[in-house]
Amino acid sequence: MSNILVFVLELIGTVAFAVSGAIVGIKKQMDLLGVIVLGVCTAVGGGIVRDLILGITPPATFQDPVYTLTAAAVSVLMFLPHVRARVGRHEPVFDRLLLVMDAVGLGVFTVVGVQCAYRQAEHYTLFLTVFVGLITGVGGGVLRDVCCMERPYIFTKHIYACASLAGAAVCRALWPLGTGLAMLAGCGVTVVLRICAAVFRWSFPKA
């Protein structure tokens, strides 16, 4: 059952991050290839970094193309003319959609990262599991921002990386009580913190 849960969560996270990456590409007026690349990088980038840290080579993304193909298909769907037209006409709506999808992707990949650390590491520690969860959650967004020549979102916007960190910590703390419970709780904490931070404009002091 846990493998099915992880697979479903990864698909949800892939779709969510692909949508957020594609929307950014559309707003940057990229062509179809650019939108696809941005959607795929956002969806699978964190997983690639995670696998390299854990010594999984080649990374799972290149062993099973289902996530890359899903992200590419979602990006193409977002690029359809009527969808792009709606992005232009209803920008506030798509800004909210971007926020929600990005938060969902962040939460899902954070807890999937924790689960992967448990599965792969021979000697998993609190620091390792939480750090791998954090990297998995934020890695795709960082690659997206670098490709757009923007300062990484995690360093400039409202609470983002810390939401992932909190979710990973909750997932790790609840792990002995059950994998499913821990992953759902960690994901929920990350999503709620991320959305609340954006709505109420929680942020750290800036230089």
Salt bridges, closest charged atoms under 4 A:
ASP51 OD1 - ARG50 NE 2.95
GLU91 OE2 - LYS27 NZ 3.84
ASP95 OD1 - LYS27 NZ 2.61
ASP102 OD1 - ARG144 NH1 3.22
ASP145 OD1 - ARG144 NE 3.20
GLU150 OE2 - LYS28 NZ 2.10
